[in-house]
Amino acid sequence: MNVMHHDTQFAAQDIYPTRLADAEKRMPRQDPVIWSDWSDDAPITRDEAAGYERDGYLIRRDLFTADEVRSLIAASADIRADASAIRAEDLVTEPGTDAVRTIFRLDDHSDIFARLARDARLAETARFLLGDEVYLHQSRLNYKPGFTGKEFYWHSDFETWHAEDGMPRMRAVSASVLLTDNSALNGPLMLIPGSHREFIACKGETPADNHKSSLKKQEIGVPSREILESLATQHGLDAATGSAGTVIFFECNTLHASNGNVTPFPRSNAFFVYNAVSNAVQAPFAAPRPRPAFLSHRGRIEPLKIHRDSLA
């Protein structure tokens, strides 16, 4: 794998100012989408790399065996069944109910998910896309129960991570491992292909402790309906569907959302955010203070040790 070397001496500069006082603003992306040169030993094909570069996401199927997928699903059910044992700050419930919505620091709560985060099938792809060693910026288990699972509104993760966590550059990627079948009906991840090529600087100052409300319903750091309509008209919309075990890699600045789930069929996924070691978070760029550690790893940065053996 040939890694491109980029000058990072200006990493502390705010080249993506957001949470603006007057009006939102569209600006071109200043960073590469893929930070490595493709070669025959890359963990994804040339066509997959071209698709990620173009669309801002990549859907990979059949990476895991049936036994591995069953083990992950069982572990997910065990964690949810014993949610009372999860420390309070790591647990987010659905608005208005006690139903589990998200469990953060997933790699702290489960050995098999800690191992999954370090699996070569995920982490090697992240290393290639980011052109660097990687660490976990965030991990979580997302549940969207049948009948009552609420929506996640349109947003760019990077806008929040930059504004509230202090992530300097667009050098992070999320990997969503589906733990249930995701159809077009039960609230799958939706994306605007190509939206990663623009940064939408959002209007409005960040309130103190914004994460306490945004984790249930995000209202600060979201683009206007006018911009969303413009981008969707220009690029179209896509739904990332697949059977359990499918992995969706999506670039940190790709606009995404998901509908509420009123079907009887729950939807869940394990979610790992890989950040380049050279892109470690600093002081927030547009918030009074950093979000808590369960949302943004701020401790010692160590590259993940990658494993290649079976999960099952």
C-alpha positions in Angstrom: 0.0 0.0 0.0 1.5 3.3 -1.1 0.6 6.1 1.3 0.4 9.7 0.1 2.3 12.1 2.3 0.4 15.3 3.0 1.6 18.4 4.8 -0.2 18.5 8.2 1.6 21.5 9.7 -1.5 23.6 9.3 -3.8 21.0 11.0 -4.6 23.3 13.9 -5.9 26.0 11.5 -9.7 26.2 11.2 -10.1 25.6 7.4 -13.8 24.6 7.9 -15.3 27.4 10.0 -18.9 26.5 11.0 -21.7 27.3 13.5 -21.8 30.8 11.9 -23.7 33.7 13.3 -25.3 35.1 10.1 -26.0 32.3 7.6 -24.9 28.9 6.5 -22.3 28.6 3.8 -21.3 26.0 1.2 -17.6 25.6 0.6 -15.4 23.1 -1.4 -13.7 20.3 0.4 -10.0 21.1 1.1 -8.9 17.5 1.8 -8.4 14.3 -0.2 -11.2 11.8 -0.1 -8.7 8.8 -0.2 -5.4 9.5 1.3 -3.5 6.6 -0.2 -2.6 5.7 -3.8 -4.3 2.5 -4.9 -2.1 -0.5 -5.7 -2.6 -4.2 -6.2 -2.1 -4.9 -2.5 -4.9 -2.5 -1.4 -7.6 -4.0 0.7 -10.3 -2.9 -1.7 -10.5 -3.1 -5.5 -9.7 -0.3 -7.9 -13.4 0.0 -8.7 -14.4 0.1 -5.1 -11.8 2.9 -4.4 -13.2 4.8 -7.4 -16.7 4.4 -6.1 -15.8 5.7 -2.6 -13.9 8.6 -4.1 -17.0 9.5 -6.3 -19.8 8.8 -3.8 -18.3 9.1 -0.4 -19.2 5.6 0.7 -18.7 1.9 0.0 -20.9 -1.1 0.7 -19.1 -4.4 1.1 -20.8 -7.7 1.4 -19.8 -11.2 2.5 -16.8 -10.1 4.5 -17.8 -12.3 7.5 -18.8 -15.9 7.8 -22.3 -17.0 8.9 -20.8 -18.1 12.2 -19.1 -14.8 12.8 -22.3 -12.9 12.0 -24.3 -15.1 14.4 -21.7 -14.5 17.1 -22.0 -10.7 16.7 -25.8 -10.8 16.7 -25.8 -12.9 19.9 -23.4 -10.5 21.6 -25.5 -7.5 20.6 -28.6 -9.2 22.1 -26.7 -9.9 25.3 -25.6 -6.3 25.7 -29.1 -5.0 25.1 -30.6 -7.5 27.5 -28.3 -6.3 30.3 -28.5 -2.6 29.5 -29.0 -1.8 33.1 -25.3 -2.7 33.6 -24.1 -0.1 31.1 -22.8 3.1 32.8 -25.4 5.8 32.4 -23.4 8.2 30.2 -22.8 5.5 27.6 -26.6 4.8 27.3 -29.0 6.9 25.2 -32.7 6.0 25.1 -35.4 6.8 22.5 -37.1 10.2 22.9 -39.9 9.9 25.4 -39.3 6.2 26.2 -36.8 3.9 28.0 -36.1 1.9 24.8 -32.4 1.7 24.1 -31.3 3.8 21.2 -27.5 3.8 21.4 -24.8 2.3 23.6 -21.5 4.2 23.3 -17.9 2.9 23.9 -19.0 -0.4 22.5 -15.5 -1.8 22.5 -15.4 -1.3 26.3 -18.6 -3.3 26.8 -17.9 -6.4 24.7 -14.8 -8.4 23.9 -16.1 -9.6 20.5 -16.9 -6.0 19.4 -13.5 -4.8 20.7 -12.0 -7.5 18.5 -14.3 -6.6 15.6 -13.1 -3.0 15.7 -9.5 -4.2 15.2 -10.4 -6.8 12.5 -8.3 -6.4 9.3 -11.5 -6.4 7.2 -12.5 -3.1 8.8 -9.3 -1.5 10.1 -7.1 -2.3 7.1 -9.6 -0.6 4.8 -9.7 2.4 7.2 -5.9 2.6 7.1 -5.9 2.6 3.3 -8.6 5.2 3.0 -7.0 7.5 5.5 -3.4 6.8 4.5 -2.3 6.5 8.2 -2.4 4.4 11.3 -5.9 4.6 12.9 -7.5 4.8 16.3 -11.1 4.7 17.4 -12.6 8.1 17.7 -15.9 6.6 18.7 -17.7 3.3 18.9 -21.4 2.5 19.5 -24.2 0.0 19.1 -27.2 1.5 17.4 -30.7 0.1 17.9 -33.8 1.1 16.0 -36.6 -0.9 17.4 -39.6 -2.0 15.4 -42.7 0.2 15.4 -41.1 3.0 17.5 -37.5 3.6 16.2 -37.1 7.3 15.6 -35.3 9.0 12.7 -31.8 10.5 12.5 -31.9 13.8 10.7 -29.6 14.8 7.8 -26.1 15.8 8.9 -22.4 15.5 8.3 -20.6 13.8 11.1 -17.4 15.8 10.4 -19.3 19.1 11.0 -20.1 18.0 14.5 -16.7 16.3 15.1 -14.9 19.5 13.9 -17.1 22.0 15.8 -17.6 20.1 19.0 -14.8 17.6 19.3 -11.9 19.5 17.6 -11.2 17.1 14.7 -9.0 19.2 12.4 -9.4 17.6 8.9 -11.6 15.3 6.9 -9.4 12.3 7.6 -11.9 9.9 9.3 -14.2 7.1 8.1 -17.1 5.3 9.7 -17.7 1.6 9.4 -21.3 0.4 10.1 -21.6 -3.4 10.5 -25.2 -4.4 10.0 -26.5 -6.8 12.7 -29.9 -7.1 11.2 -31.1 -7.2 7.7 -31.5 -3.6 6.5 -34.2 -3.1 3.9 -35.5 0.0 2.2 -38.4 -0.2 4.7 -37.0 -0.4 8.3 -35.0 2.8 8.5 -31.7 2.1 6.8 -28.9 4.5 6.4 -29.6 7.0 3.6 -26.9 9.0 2.0 -26.5 11.8 -0.6 -23.8 10.5 -3.0 -21.1 13.1 -3.7 -22.2 15.4 -0.9 -18.8 14.7 0.8 -17.1 17.1 -1.8 -18.7 20.2 -0.1 -18.6 21.3 3.5 -21.8 22.8 4.7 -20.9 25.4 7.4 -24.0 25.5 9.5 -25.7 28.5 11.1 -26.2 28.9 14.8 -23.9 29.0 17.9 -23.3 25.7 19.7 -25.2 25.6 23.1 -23.4 24.4 26.2 -23.8 20.6 26.5 -25.4 20.4 23.1 -24.7 16.6 23.0 -27.3 16.0 25.7 -30.2 16.9 23.3 -28.5 16.2 19.9 -28.0 12.5 20.7 -31.8 12.2 20.8 -32.7 14.8 18.1 -30.1 16.9 16.3 -31.1 20.5 15.7 -27.8 22.4 15.7 -25.2 21.6 13.0 -27.7 20.5 10.4 -28.0 21.9 6.9 -31.1 23.9 5.9 -33.9 22.3 3.9 -32.9 24.5 0.9 -29.4 23.2 0.8 -30.5 19.6 1.4 -33.0 19.9 -1.5 -30.4 21.4 -3.7 -27.9 18.6 -3.0 -30.4 15.8 -3.3 -31.7 17.3 -6.6 -28.1 17.4 -7.9 -26.8 14.1 -6.6 -29.9 12.0 -5.8 -30.4 9.8 -2.7 -29.3 6.3 -1.9 -30.3 3.8 0.8 -27.5 1.5 2.1 -29.3 -1.8 2.3 -28.0 -5.3 2.9 -28.2 -8.5 5.0 -26.7 -8.9 8.4 -22.9 -8.8 8.1 -22.9 -6.2 5.4 -20.4 -3.3 6.1 -20.9 0.3 5.0 -17.8 2.5 5.0 -18.8 6.1 4.7 -16.6 9.2 4.6 -16.8 11.6 7.5 -18.3 14.4 5.5 -21.0 12.5 3.6 -24.5 13.8 4.4 -26.6 11.0 5.8 -29.8 10.3 7.7 -32.3 7.5 8.4 -36.1 7.4 8.5 -38.1 6.2 11.5 -38.8 2.5 11.7 -42.6 1.7 11.9 -42.1 -1.8 10.6 -42.3 -4.8 13.0 -38.6 -5.5 12.2 -35.9 -3.9 14.3 -32.7 -2.5 12.8 -29.3 -2.5 14.5 -25.7 -2.0 13.7 -22.3 -1.8 15.3 -20.6 1.5 14.4 -16.9 2.3 14.5 -15.3 5.7 13.7 -11.7 5.4 12.6 -9.6 8.6 12.7 -6.1 9.0 11.4 -3.5 9.2 14.2 -2.2 12.4 12.6 -5.7 13.9 12.8 -6.2 13.5 16.6 -8.7 15.9 18.1 -7.7 19.2 19.6 -9.7 22.0 21.2 -13.2 22.3 19.7 -13.4 24.7 16.8 -17.0 25.9 17.5 -18.1 24.9 21.0 -17.4 26.1 24.6 -15.7 22.8 25.6 -15.1 19.3 24.2 -17.8 16.7 24.2 -17.3 13.9 26.8 -14.9 11.1 26.2 -17.6 8.5 25.4 -18.3 10.6 22.2 -14.8 11.6 21.3 -11.7 9.7 22.5 -9.3 12.3 24.0 -6.9 10.0 25.9 -3.6 8.6 24.7 -3.6 7.9 21.0 -2.3 4.5 20.1 -2.7 2.9 16.6 -5.0 -0.1 16.6 -3.4 -3.5 16.6 -4.9 -5.3 13.7 -6.1 -8.9 13.9 -6.6 -11.3 11.1 -8.0 -14.4 12.8 -11.7 -15.4 12.8 -14.1 -13.7 15.1 -16.1 -16.9 15.8 
